[in-house]
Amino acid sequence: MNAVPQGRPLRVGIAGAGAISQYHLAGWREQTGVELVAICDPVADSARARAEAFGIPRTYDGFVAMLAAERLDAVDIITPVGTHAPLARMAADAGVHLCLQKPMCATVAEARALVDYVGERVRFMVHENYRWRPHYVAVRRWLDEGRIGTPTAARMSVRGACVYTGDGSAPFLLQRQPYLKEFRRLLVFEVLIHHLDALRVLLGPLSVQHCSLGKVNPAIAGEDVALAVLRGRDGLGVLVDGHIAAPGYGPMPADRLEITGTTATLMFDRDRLWLEGKPETLQTFDLQKSYQACFSAAVREFVDGLRTGRGFATDRLDNLQTLELMEACYLAAGVQP
C-alpha cells in the first residue's frame, strides 16, 4: 500500500468522544505533521468538550456528516464495538485510512467479514496498545536478549476491583463504561484480550487448551473471573488468571507476569521488573505515565505506517489472531459467539 504523500499535514478525523478518547487525543497531539480537523459524536456536548480541550476546529453529530464535509486522509474510530464494522466500511468506501479501537468486532466471523470487505483499498490498523506498555516493551527486550534462555512456562495474573469493590461503592469500569454491565462476554473480551495480545508478542503463537469462567458480581451479564490454559511452541505452557471483582485491589487491573526460562526466571509485578534471585536487575515503571505512553505509541505506529508505507504491528490481520485467541477462550468454556 502506498504511503500518504509527504510535504503536507496528515488530515485526521476522530469518531467518538467518550472516556477513552482523551488518551487517543493526547497521543495525537504528540505527533508532528498531523492536523486534527474534526471530531464527531452523537452526544454533541461530548464532541464540543473534546474539540475545545484538544483544539479541534469542527464538530459533527455523525460519522456520515464528517466524512462528507471533510477531506480526510485517515480516521481514528473510538466508538462502541457494535459500531466498528459499519463505520470502518464507510471509511473504506470513502477511501479514508482507518485505525479502529479494539476489539475490532464482537466476533471473529464479523472481523473476518470486515477485513474481506475493506481488502487493500485503504490502510487498516487496530488500536490494540497493550504491547506498547513500557514494561512489556522491556520484557520483550529481555527475552530477545536471551536473558532467561528459552521460555518453558509462563503465568499471567490480572487483579482489580474494576466491576465489584466489595464495599458497595460504584466500581470504576462500570462508571466509565456503563454499557459493559450488559456485555454477555466481559472479562476476556474487554480486558484479557490485551494480555492475550501481549503474550502472543512475547511468546509467539498460542492455542487455548482449557478455559473456565465465573462471576462474582450478580449485577453484570458477563464474567468477571477467568482461568485459561494455553500452549505455545515446544510444549510451552501458559496460564492466564484474571479476576476483576477482587476487593482490596485498585480500580485499574494490576498485572503479574512470571516467565520461567532455561537459564533464569523473569518477574513483573505491578510496576517492578526483575530476574528472580538477581535484585540488581530490578527496574521500576510509572504506571500512570505508562498508561498514556501505550496510547501514544499506538497512534505513532499508525502515523508512521501511513507516512512510510510499512506494515503496522497491529495490522488487522495480526489482530485477527488475537481475536481468535479471545474467542477460543469462550468456546473452550462453552460460550458461543
C-alpha positions in Angstrom: 0.0 0.0 0.0 1.4 3.4 -0.9 2.3 5.9 1.8 0.4 9.1 2.4 2.2 11.9 0.4 4.8 13.8 2.3 5.0 17.5 2.4 1.6 18.3 3.9 -0.1 17.6 7.2 -2.0 14.3 7.6 -5.6 15.3 7.9 -7.3 13.2 10.6 -10.9 12.9 11.8 -11.9 11.4 15.2 -15.0 9.3 15.6 -16.1 9.1 19.3 -15.7 11.5 22.2 -16.2 9.0 25.1 -13.9 8.3 28.1 -11.1 6.6 26.2 -10.9 9.3 23.5 -8.9 11.6 25.8 -6.0 9.2 25.7 -6.2 8.8 21.9 -6.3 12.6 21.5 -3.4 13.2 23.9 -1.4 10.7 21.7 -2.5 12.5 18.5 -1.4 15.8 20.0 2.1 14.5 20.4 2.5 13.8 16.7 4.1 16.1 14.2 2.8 16.7 10.7 -0.8 15.9 11.8 -3.9 18.1 11.7 -6.9 17.0 13.7 -9.6 18.6 11.6 -12.8 17.3 13.1 -14.4 15.1 15.7 -17.9 13.5 15.7 -20.1 12.0 18.4 -23.9 11.7 18.7 -23.6 13.4 22.0 -22.9 17.0 20.8 -21.7 18.3 24.2 -19.1 15.5 24.4 -17.8 16.3 20.9 -17.6 20.0 21.7 -15.8 19.4 25.0 -13.1 17.3 23.4 -12.8 19.8 20.5 -12.3 22.6 22.9 -9.8 20.7 25.0 -7.7 19.5 22.1 -8.0 22.4 19.6 -10.1 20.6 17.1 -11.8 23.2 14.8 -15.0 21.4 13.8 -17.5 19.0 15.4 -20.2 16.8 13.9 -23.1 14.8 15.3 -22.5 11.9 12.9 -19.8 10.0 11.1 -21.5 10.3 7.7 -21.7 14.1 8.0 -18.0 14.3 8.9 -16.9 12.1 6.0 -19.0 14.1 3.6 -17.8 17.5 4.8 -14.1 16.9 5.4 -11.2 15.9 3.2 -9.7 13.3 5.4 -6.7 11.1 5.0 -7.4 9.0 8.0 -9.9 8.5 10.8 -9.5 7.1 14.3 -12.6 5.2 15.3 -13.1 5.2 19.1 -16.7 4.1 19.4 -18.6 1.2 21.0 -17.7 -2.2 19.4 -21.1 -2.6 17.8 -20.5 0.4 15.6 -16.9 -0.6 14.5 -17.8 -2.5 11.3 -20.3 -0.1 9.9 -18.1 2.9 10.4 -15.0 1.1 9.1 -16.9 0.1 6.0 -18.0 3.7 5.4 -14.4 4.9 5.8 -13.1 2.3 3.3 -15.8 3.3 0.8 -14.7 6.9 1.1 -11.0 6.0 0.6 -10.1 7.0 4.1 -7.4 5.0 6.0 -8.6 3.8 9.4 -7.5 3.0 12.9 -10.1 1.0 14.8 -10.3 0.8 18.6 -10.0 -2.8 19.9 -11.8 -5.2 19.8 -12.1 -5.0 16.1 -15.5 -6.6 16.1 -17.7 -8.5 18.6 -16.9 -11.9 16.9 -14.2 -13.4 14.8 -16.7 -14.0 12.0 -17.6 -10.3 11.9 -14.0 -9.3 11.9 -13.1 -11.6 9.0 -16.0 -10.2 7.0 -14.9 -6.7 7.7 -11.3 -7.4 6.7 -12.5 -9.0 3.5 -14.7 -6.0 2.8 -12.0 -3.4 3.3 -9.4 -5.5 1.4 -6.4 -3.5 0.3 -8.4 -0.3 -0.6 -7.1 1.6 2.5 -4.7 1.0 5.3 -6.3 -0.7 8.3 -4.8 -0.8 11.8 -6.4 -1.9 15.1 -5.6 0.2 18.1 -4.5 -2.6 20.4 -1.9 -0.8 22.5 -1.0 -3.1 25.4 2.1 -4.5 23.8 3.5 -1.0 23.8 3.3 -0.5 27.6 6.9 0.3 28.6 7.2 -2.6 31.0 6.1 -5.1 28.3 8.5 -3.5 25.8 11.2 -4.1 28.4 10.1 -7.7 28.9 10.3 -8.3 25.2 13.7 -6.8 25.0 15.0 -9.0 27.8 13.5 -12.1 26.1 15.1 -11.1 22.7 18.4 -10.6 24.5 18.2 -14.2 25.8 18.3 -13.2 29.4 16.3 -16.2 30.6 17.2 -18.6 27.8 14.3 -20.4 26.2 10.9 -19.9 27.9 9.5 -23.1 29.4 6.4 -21.8 31.3 4.5 -18.5 31.8 1.8 -17.3 34.1 -0.1 -14.0 33.7 -2.2 -12.9 36.7 -4.6 -9.9 36.5 -6.4 -8.5 39.5 -8.6 -5.4 40.1 -11.8 -4.1 41.7 -12.9 -3.0 38.3 -16.5 -4.3 38.3 -17.0 -5.0 42.0 -15.5 -3.4 45.1 -17.0 -5.3 48.0 -17.9 -2.1 49.9 -20.9 -1.1 48.0 -19.2 1.7 46.1 -19.7 2.1 42.3 -16.9 0.2 40.5 -14.6 2.2 38.2 -15.1 0.3 35.0 -18.9 0.4 35.1 -18.8 4.1 35.9 -16.5 4.8 32.9 -18.2 2.5 30.5 -21.7 1.7 32.0 -22.7 -0.3 28.8 -20.3 -3.0 29.9 -22.8 -4.1 32.5 -24.8 -5.7 29.7 -21.9 -7.4 27.9 -22.5 -11.2 27.9 -18.8 -11.6 27.3 -16.9 -9.2 29.6 -13.5 -10.0 31.3 -11.9 -12.0 28.4 -13.5 -9.8 25.7 -12.8 -6.4 27.2 -9.7 -6.8 29.5 -7.8 -10.1 29.0 -7.8 -9.6 25.2 -5.0 -7.1 25.9 -3.0 -9.7 27.8 -3.5 -12.3 25.2 -2.1 -9.9 22.6 0.9 -9.1 24.7 1.6 -12.8 25.4 1.4 -13.5 21.6 4.1 -10.9 21.1 6.3 -12.1 23.9 5.9 -15.9 23.5 4.9 -16.5 19.9 1.8 -18.3 18.6 -0.5 -19.7 21.3 -3.6 -22.0 21.3 -6.2 -22.4 24.0 -6.4 -25.8 25.7 -8.9 -25.0 28.5 -10.9 -22.1 29.9 -13.3 -21.7 32.8 -15.3 -18.6 33.6 -17.0 -17.3 36.7 -19.0 -14.4 38.1 -18.8 -12.6 41.5 -20.9 -9.6 40.8 -24.5 -10.8 40.1 -25.5 -7.4 38.6 -23.4 -7.9 35.5 -24.3 -10.1 32.5 -20.8 -11.3 31.7 -17.9 -13.0 33.6 -15.5 -11.3 36.0 -13.3 -14.3 36.7 -11.5 -16.4 34.1 -8.8 -19.0 34.1 -7.3 -20.2 30.8 -4.6 -22.7 29.9 -2.7 -22.1 26.6 0.1 -23.9 24.8 2.9 -22.4 22.8 5.9 -23.7 20.8 7.6 -26.8 22.0 5.0 -27.5 24.7 5.3 -24.2 26.4 2.5 -23.9 29.0 0.9 -20.6 29.7 -1.7 -19.9 32.5 -3.8 -16.7 32.3 -5.6 -16.0 35.5 -8.0 -13.0 35.6 -10.2 -11.6 38.4 -11.7 -8.1 38.2 -14.1 -8.3 41.1 -11.3 -8.6 43.7 -11.9 -6.4 46.8 -8.8 -4.5 48.0 -7.3 -4.0 44.6 -7.3 -0.7 42.8 -9.8 0.3 40.1 -7.3 -0.4 37.3 -6.2 -4.0 36.7 -2.8 -4.9 38.2 -0.6 -7.4 36.2 1.8 -10.0 37.5 3.8 -11.9 34.9 6.2 -14.8 35.5 8.2 -16.3 32.6 10.4 -19.2 33.5 13.2 -19.9 31.1 16.0 -22.5 30.8 18.6 -20.2 32.5 16.6 -17.6 34.6 13.1 -16.5 35.6 11.7 -13.2 34.7 9.2 -11.5 37.0 7.0 -8.5 36.6 4.7 -7.4 39.4 2.5 -4.2 39.1 5.4 -1.7 38.5 8.5 -3.8 39.0 10.5 -6.0 36.6 13.4 -8.2 37.6 15.1 -11.5 37.3 14.4 -13.8 40.2 17.4 -14.1 42.5 19.1 -11.1 40.9 18.0 -8.0 42.7 20.5 -5.8 40.8 18.3 -6.3 37.7 15.3 -4.5 39.2 13.6 -1.9 37.1 10.5 0.2 38.1 7.9 1.9 36.0 5.5 4.8 36.5 2.2 3.1 35.6 0.3 6.3 35.2 2.7 7.5 32.6 2.9 4.1 31.1 -0.9 4.1 30.5 -0.7 7.2 28.3 2.5 6.0 26.7 0.9 3.0 25.1 -1.9 5.0 23.6 0.7 7.5 22.2 2.8 4.6 20.8 -0.2 3.1 19.0 -1.1 6.5 17.4 2.6 6.9 16.4 2.6 3.4 14.8 -0.4 4.4 12.7 1.1 7.7 11.6 4.5 6.3 10.8 2.9 3.5 8.8 0.8 5.9 6.8 3.8 8.1 6.2 6.3 5.3 5.3 4.0 2.7 3.8 5.4 0.0 6.1 3.2 -2.5 7.8 1.5 -1.9 11.1 2.5 -4.1 14.1 -1.2 -4.3 14.9 -2.4 -4.6 11.4 -5.9 -6.1 11.0 -4.6 -9.5 10.0 -2.3 -9.6 13.1 -5.2 -8.6 15.3 -7.4 -11.3 13.9 -5.0 -13.8 15.7 -5.7 -12.0 19.0 -9.4 -12.1 18.4 -9.2 -15.8 17.6 -7.5 -16.5 20.9 -10.1 -14.4 22.8 -13.0 -16.3 21.1 -11.2 -19.7 21.6 -11.3 -19.0 25.4 -15.1 -18.6 25.3 -15.5 -21.7 23.1 -13.4 -23.7 25.4 -15.6 -22.5 28.3 -18.8 -23.5 26.4 -19.8 -19.9 25.5 -20.8 -19.4 21.9 -20.2 -16.2 20.0 
